[in-house]
Every structure is written in C-alpha cells, then in structure tokens.
Amino acid sequence: MMPRILFVTQEKGGVGKTVFARALAEAIVGAPVIEIDASPRMIELGDRVTFFKMRADREAIEKTGGKASRAEFDGVLAALEAATAPTIVDVGANTSLTFLRVVADIAPVLSGDGFEFGVCVVVTTEHGAIAATPTILSLTKPWAKAQFLIENRLHEAIDPETLKKIGHGARITSFDHQSLEKGADEYLQAGGLSSITRLDEAELRKVHGIGPALRIQKDLQRFRKEAMEAARPAAEWLIG
C-alpha cells in the first residue's frame, strides 16, 4: 500500500498554519515533513524535514498563469512521488493555490500508483483566510480523499454558519485562543512544539522564578495538547 500525503495549507499568511503542521509531526512520530516556503521554519525537526525554497516572484506567477513556478515545484513533485511513509506537507502562504493546481495535474497519476491525498486548511476570522478556504477545498475536492478544516480562534471564533458554509463538508475542528504567560512564546518560537516536553524545569525556575516558570510550563503543555487535539482527525487519517 502506498502512503498517504497530507497538505497543510492556507493562501493567507499569519493564520498559524505551521503550528498545526508541527502538531501533526508531534502526533505522528518520525513522519517525514516537506516544507514549501520562502525560508525554513521547522528547523527543530532536523532531518525529518525536506525544505523547498520558493523563489518564483508572485507577480510573475500570476502573469504567466503559473508557468514561472513550474520548475520550482518539480523537486517537490519528485519528493511526493518518492514518499514511502505518511507524509506531512506544509505549504507556505501565497503559494497554496498555485501549488495545489500543479498537484491537481499529477494527483491522478500518483493515485493510479496507490497514493492517497488529503488536505488540511487552517482558517481564522481574517477576510483573506475565509475567502481563500472554499476555493482551496473546491480545488482539491476532485482528488483529495479527505478534507479537514481547523478553525484557529486566534482573534475570535468564526460564526458557526459561516464556518459550515466555507467548510464544504470538510471535517471541522477548532483551536481556542491561547493566553500564554509572559516568556512562554519565546520557547514556542525557538523550539516549536517538540521542545515543550523537553523543557528543563530547574532551568525555567532559575530564569523566571518558581511561579512564572510553572505557569510557562503549564501554558505550553496546554498549547501543545490542544494543537494536537485540533489536528487529531487529520493525523488519524494520515496514518490510516
């Protein structure tokens, strides 16, 4: 049986998409990750990550109907074809629609070889994210075996009827806004979710004092748990 490949995506930047790519990487220990972006972000995962830098100018891509990006994606497509295990693909902002249109061309070929594809879209209340979500889900529906939508309540919750409407039948989960103790975000940014279980409690107490240290640790542990819970349906599909 060939592997399943899950694209974590959103055309709008700043929605917390990589948080959930990291959550999937935490949930599926050892799963390879493909990162498509302007610069690497998930460096804490080491050699689990294969990074592809997107250099094609966005304006050039639009003017040429995507032709300017074709060579950029060839390496990614080859990596997809070579996958032998459940694989997470973190698709950078402003790249998702162009890339997924290219995947639509090769998906029938790889599906014939036994591959299965899934899509996980992350959405917030921002207009750009809400507008892009149904477009991504419609584009991928013909070839995606499973579709997931994670509502990141970064600012506030999306109106339930709106969320259902843009979800196009995708499996919807939500991630509540996280209020973190001062200093906690520094650890999250530096080491991602994978560093949270390795935090040195004694060192935290030394740096922050016992009260703040315990709150930082508790907040980060909650953040990791709830992010993984939001990503759980996608993770379960990915590993079959």
Steps between C-alpha positions, in 0.01 A plus 500: 500500500637839400512783756252772577613861454337790686531861384471758780406819326351850489561774246481772767807536720501538878226249577721265706520234231847380597381448859276221374761358266718475810211346695466232232874438518466454877204266464665281235846436638762478228269596213692683228413865443525696177516876552430738211571861592726801454717394795518193729298519820480148642873467558445335837388184317844456347537250218131408513442814292572539130489872422417649161556872458251677278681766304257576217368854523129503586423764236680294236305192601169681458595658167609170350213296640741310722763418238769689690462261792504168313872437541472603863253222570677221310711409802195490723312277257796263484507487882128417507549220248789361707301497827483161672340603832215725616627848408411850622533784249504854642413733212599864551265797473458656155608167353210271582266562206778497240654184646170314543409568138825330401422209734159467335680409177716226652254368761317265257833347396619441856154386608527235230820389672314463830570836665226674697486875564336703773473874562493687830409869475557738792265799525456804725246784500721703264321577175780368280503164678121461488494594131779256405368200692207391275719557195766263634244238603321516162829479312614191691168318533531301172823330611517528880377190682452701820459868583547664839442855620661634818342817636776688680324738740805725499285812519151360564274217390356496150121514480388132498284540189783670313742229609265228379443679170867548416582150626342330199447179698854482639554357849515810725691537828580813701799633691415754769701818547789431735594746773866434578706609799756768418811331364323183386480607137880528484534127565226422250664707228848364572421131516150438371269246661767230513703697757216532751532149642875552539489824699735497800283591799799591714636731231157662456485570873851642493420738216142602585439412864284216627157659443550622142699187414216270599247715311719504189535121510128447558398742223736342246387149587136607451586670170669183370217273615222713349685554171548123468133444584393741225723311255398154626241410229751586227772303680273196534418509131865540405613187682196303386 
